[in-house]
Amino acid sequence: QQANTAKRDFLSRMSHDIRTPMNAVMGMTTLAAAHLDDTARVRDFLDKIAVASRHLLSLINDILDMSKIERSQITLNHSAIAVSDLLSQLNAMIAPQAADNGLSYSARPKNIRHPYFYGDPLRINQILINLLSNAIKFTQSGHVLVSVTQERHEGSKTRLRFSVSDTGIGMTSEQIGNLFESFTQADNSTTRRYGGTGLGLSIARYMVENMGGEIWVESEVGQGSTFAFSIRLALQEQVEVLGGNTFMDLQAVV
């Protein structure tokens, strides 16, 4: 009964959250078509369409991912991972978002002793983008920081710890309590003010646990938050560079 109540509340929120960017896309498209002779105005309409479309796609992706998780259809696709590549991709996506919100953004690798690891880079990237997007959403001024630290060895594997810190609004211990549950957010006022599905952190927790790791948060009201997760990855031993192309031996150390 509690699960059904949570899903009904979720669908009620989503009916509003999905309609809002959809109406923006439709409305701005109509306006753009009516002002084709005004290049600057049309460009502004198209920028707003792009923002609304990305927001709508994010909502839909969260819903589809949760549906796959509930049907146990999420799989991991392992390949070689370079921490430098991960951070470079994040920078390309997150730095402009942070700048648009007047925030500074930085990424820091720490104690990375091996250039390559073996895991699912797309899922790791998905988790980090979710955490970083939340950090930007809930931070009005200051900075957002992502760091990656290579921790202890565990046999033939090693642990990487990823953390995302912000100077945002922070949370109480009560709000943190059910933060990683499906269809929930810190509280209803958060939903009304900031929107979102309430699924992102639940999906992140599932992904992390599916990679043999754990995820947690440390936060104080008005003092910002730090979300962190630690996962076990095999070391990638061999990397050959031939004719300018990098060929990676995908046999992980197991």
N, C-alpha and C positions, 0 to 999 in steps of 0.2 A: 504493500500500500504506500509506503514511504517512497519507493522507487517510482511508482506510477505518479504520485503527487509531484515529485521532482521533475519528471518528464513533462507533465502538463504545464508546470510553471515555466520550464525551459521552452516549450513550444509557444507559450504565450509571449515570452520575451522575443523569441525568434521571429514571430509574425511581424513585430515592429522593426527589429534590427534588419531583417532581410528586405522589407518594403522600403526602408529609408534609402539605402544606396540604389535600389532598383528604380525608385522614383526619380532619384538624381540623374541616373543614366538616361532614362527616358526623357526627362524634362530638358536636360542640357543638350541632348541630341536634337530635340525639336527646336530649341533656341538657336543652336548652331546652324541648322538648315535654313532658318529664317534670316540669318545675318551673314550669309556667305560673302558679302561684299566688304565686310569689316574684318580684316585678317586678325588684328589684335584681339578683338572680342571673341572670334571663333576659336582662337588658340586658347583663350581663358576657359571657354566652355569645354574644349577637348581635354584640358588639364584636369578639370573637375570630373569629367567622365572617367578619366584614367584612375583618379583617386577612388571614386565610388566603385569602379569595377574591381580594383584590387581588394577593397574592403569586402565586397560581396563574394569574391572568389575565396578569400580567407575564411569567411563564415561557412561557405559550402564545403571547403576542404576539411574543416574541423568536423562538420556533421558527417561527411562521408568516411573520414578516418575512424570516428567513433563507431560508426556502423560496422566497419570492417573489424574493429577490435572486438565488438560484441559477438561477431560471428567467427572470431579467431582466424581471420584471413590476412592479418598483417604478417609479412615475412621480411626477413633481413637479407639484403644483397651485399655480400662482403667483397671488398676490393682493397687495394692499397690506399692508405690515407697519409697525406703529408699535412702536418699541423700548419705549416706556412700557407698551404693552399686553402685550407679551411678558413683561416683568418683573413686571407686576401678576398675570398668570396664574401665573407661576412662584411668586410669593410665596404665593398662595392654596393651592397644592399642596405646596410644599416647607417653608414656615415651620412648619406643624404637625408634620411629620415630624421636623424638626430639634429642635423644642421637646420632643417626646416622648423624644428621645435626649439631652436635656440640652445641646444645642448652640445657639450663637447663629447666626443666618442673616442675611445682608445682600446686597443687590443694588445695584450701582453703575454707572450709565451714565457714560461718559467721552468728552468731545469729540464728542458727537453733534450734528452741525451741521445735519442734515436730519431733519424729523419723521417722514417716511415713506420706506420702501424697497419694492422689488418682489421677491418671492420666495415661498417656500413656508413660511408661518409654522408650520404643523402639524409639518413635518419638523424645523424648527429647534427647536421646542419639545420634540419627541421626543428629540432629541440632548441638549439641556440637562437634561431630566428624568432621562435615563439617567446622565449625568455627575454630577448632583447627588445622585441616589439612591445611587450608588456612594460618593460623598464622605461621605454620612451613614453608610452601612453600615460604612465602614472608619475612622471617626473616633469615638473614645471620649470625647474631651473637647475643648473649644475652640470653633472656629468653622468655618463653611462660607461661602464668598463667591463670588458670580457677578458678573462685570463684563463690560460691552459697550463696545468702543472703536471709533469710526469712524476708519479709517486712511486711506491714500492713495487718490486718485482714479486710475482706470485708464480713460482715455477718458471715455465716458458712464456708467461704472459706478464704484462705490466698494467698498472692502473693510471689512467689519465683523469684528472679532476678539472672540470670546467666550472667556472663561476661567472655570474653576471651580477654586477653591483650597480646601484643607482643612488641618487640623492633625492628620491621621490617621497611620496606621502607616507610610506611605511604602513605597517599593520599591527593590530593588537594580537595577543596570543589566541584570543577567541576566533579572530578572523582567519588565522593561520590554520586552526584546527582541522577544517574540512576543505582546505584549499585545493587539494589534489583529487577530490572526489568528482565524479561526473556530474555535469549539469549544475555546478555550483560556482559562485564567485564569493568574494570576501563578504559582501552583504548586498541587499537589494538596492541601496543607494549607489553602490559601485556600478551595478547594471544600468541604472537610469542615467548616470552621469557619463560613463565611459563606454557602455555597450559591450559587445562581445558575446560569445557563445557560452563561456564558462567551461568549455571542453579542452582548451589548449593545454592546461597544466595536467589534466587527467591523461591526455594523450601522451604528453611528455613523460609522465611517470611510467606509463605502460611501456614506452619505447626504451626507457632507461632500464627498467627491470628486465625487459626482454633481452637486454645486452649484459645481463648479470651485474647490474649496478644499483645504485640508490640515488634518490634525489631529496633535497631538503631546502629549507629556507630559514634565514635569520633576519629579523626585522624589528624595528621599533617605530611607533607612530611619530611622524615628523622627522625621522632620522634615516629614511631610505631602507632599502632591502637588498639582500644578497641571496640569490638563488644559485645553488650549486648541485652538480651531479658528478658521480664517480663511476666509471665503467672499466671493465677488464678488456684489454685488447692484446692480441698476439703481436709479436714483433715481426716486422717485414724485413727479411734478411738481405735479399739481393735486389739491386737495382742496376740495370745495364743501360748505358746511353749509346745508341748506335745511330749514326747519320743524323744527329740532331733530335732524334725521337727517343723518348724514354720508354723502355720496355721493362715491366716489373714482373718478377717471378712471383706469381700469386700463391705459391705454396707457403702458407703461414707456418710459423714455428708452433707446433702443437705437441 
